[in-house]
Amino acid sequence: MSKVEAFLTPQEEQEIISAIVVAEKNTSGEIRVHIEANSKKEHYDRALEVFSLLKMDKTKDANAVLIYVAVEDKKFVIYGDKGIDKVVPKDFWNTTKDVIQNHFKLGDFKQGIVDGILKAGEELQAHFPWQTDDVDELSNEISKG
């Protein structure tokens, strides 16, 4: 079994997907999680590439958030599109990173991702509340590379 497949149990993956559904329930924003073994590129650059590959840069309000994890490299990136990046508090990305990192240091990867998703969802809801004409633009499934 690869490190990517062993990173989360099927139950943990379902809990993460459920957290995405909860986080997106009250916002037009979109949240995705991508997990891969490693990256030959700088992790931030790879996260940008994945963001584009997943068509996260095509959302109507430019309000998608990606949590990218490179398991073997022990690195992760949180990336938000320009719509959300220009409205969140300056320390938002760092405080969200800290929430995830504190769990990761303890080996609780699922909870770190879930808490990061819920924190991003709260911020998305504040700036991009759900509207009656909103549609779920992106899959909630965890993508793997």
SULBEL-V366150 format. One record per backbone hydrogen bond with DSSP energy under -0.5 kcal/mol. CO is the residue of the C=O (numbers start at 1). NH is the residue of the N-H. E is the energy in kcal/mol with one decimal. If there is no record, write none. Layout:
co=CO nh=NH e=E
co=CO nh=NH e=E
This chain:
co=2 nh=6 e=-2.1
co=3 nh=7 e=-0.9
co=4 nh=7 e=-0.5
co=4 nh=8 e=-0.6
co=9 nh=13 e=-2.5
co=10 nh=14 e=-2.0
co=11 nh=15 e=-2.0
co=12 nh=16 e=-2.0
co=13 nh=17 e=-2.4
co=14 nh=18 e=-2.6
co=15 nh=19 e=-1.9
co=16 nh=20 e=-2.0
co=17 nh=21 e=-2.3
co=18 nh=22 e=-2.4
co=19 nh=23 e=-2.9
co=20 nh=24 e=-2.4
co=21 nh=25 e=-0.8
co=22 nh=25 e=-0.8
co=24 nh=27 e=-1.4
co=26 nh=130 e=-1.5
co=30 nh=65 e=-2.6
co=32 nh=67 e=-2.3
co=33 nh=143 e=-2.4
co=34 nh=69 e=-2.6
co=35 nh=145 e=-1.9
co=36 nh=71 e=-2.5
co=37 nh=72 e=-2.3
co=37 nh=73 e=-1.0
co=42 nh=46 e=-2.5
co=43 nh=47 e=-2.5
co=44 nh=48 e=-2.1
co=45 nh=49 e=-1.9
co=46 nh=50 e=-2.8
co=47 nh=51 e=-2.7
co=48 nh=52 e=-1.8
co=49 nh=53 e=-2.7
co=50 nh=54 e=-2.6
co=51 nh=56 e=-2.5
co=51 nh=57 e=-0.6
co=52 nh=55 e=-1.9
co=55 nh=58 e=-1.3
co=56 nh=59 e=-0.9
co=59 nh=62 e=-1.3
co=62 nh=83 e=-1.5
co=62 nh=84 e=-1.1
co=63 nh=30 e=-1.4
co=64 nh=81 e=-2.7
co=65 nh=32 e=-2.4
co=66 nh=68 e=-0.6
co=66 nh=79 e=-2.7
co=67 nh=34 e=-2.5
co=68 nh=77 e=-2.4
co=69 nh=36 e=-2.5
co=69 nh=71 e=-0.7
co=70 nh=74 e=-0.9
co=70 nh=75 e=-1.8
co=71 nh=74 e=-0.9
co=75 nh=70 e=-2.8
co=77 nh=68 e=-3.0
co=77 nh=79 e=-0.5
co=79 nh=66 e=-3.1
co=81 nh=84 e=-0.6
co=81 nh=85 e=-2.6
co=82 nh=86 e=-1.8
co=84 nh=87 e=-1.4
co=84 nh=88 e=-1.7
co=89 nh=92 e=-2.1
co=91 nh=95 e=-2.8
co=92 nh=96 e=-2.4
co=93 nh=97 e=-2.2
co=94 nh=98 e=-2.4
co=95 nh=99 e=-1.8
co=96 nh=100 e=-2.0
co=97 nh=101 e=-3.1
co=98 nh=102 e=-2.5
co=99 nh=103 e=-1.2
co=100 nh=104 e=-2.4
co=101 nh=105 e=-2.6
co=102 nh=106 e=-0.7
co=103 nh=106 e=-0.7
co=103 nh=108 e=-2.4
co=104 nh=107 e=-1.8
co=107 nh=109 e=-1.2
co=108 nh=112 e=-1.9
co=109 nh=113 e=-2.3
co=110 nh=114 e=-2.8
co=111 nh=115 e=-2.9
co=112 nh=116 e=-2.0
co=113 nh=117 e=-2.5
co=114 nh=118 e=-2.6
co=115 nh=119 e=-2.2
co=116 nh=120 e=-2.3
co=117 nh=121 e=-2.6
co=118 nh=122 e=-2.0
co=119 nh=123 e=-1.7
co=120 nh=124 e=-2.8
co=121 nh=125 e=-2.6
co=122 nh=126 e=-1.8
co=123 nh=127 e=-1.6
co=124 nh=128 e=-3.7
co=128 nh=28 e=-2.3
co=128 nh=29 e=-0.6
co=131 nh=134 e=-2.0
co=135 nh=137 e=-1.0
co=143 nh=35 e=-2.6
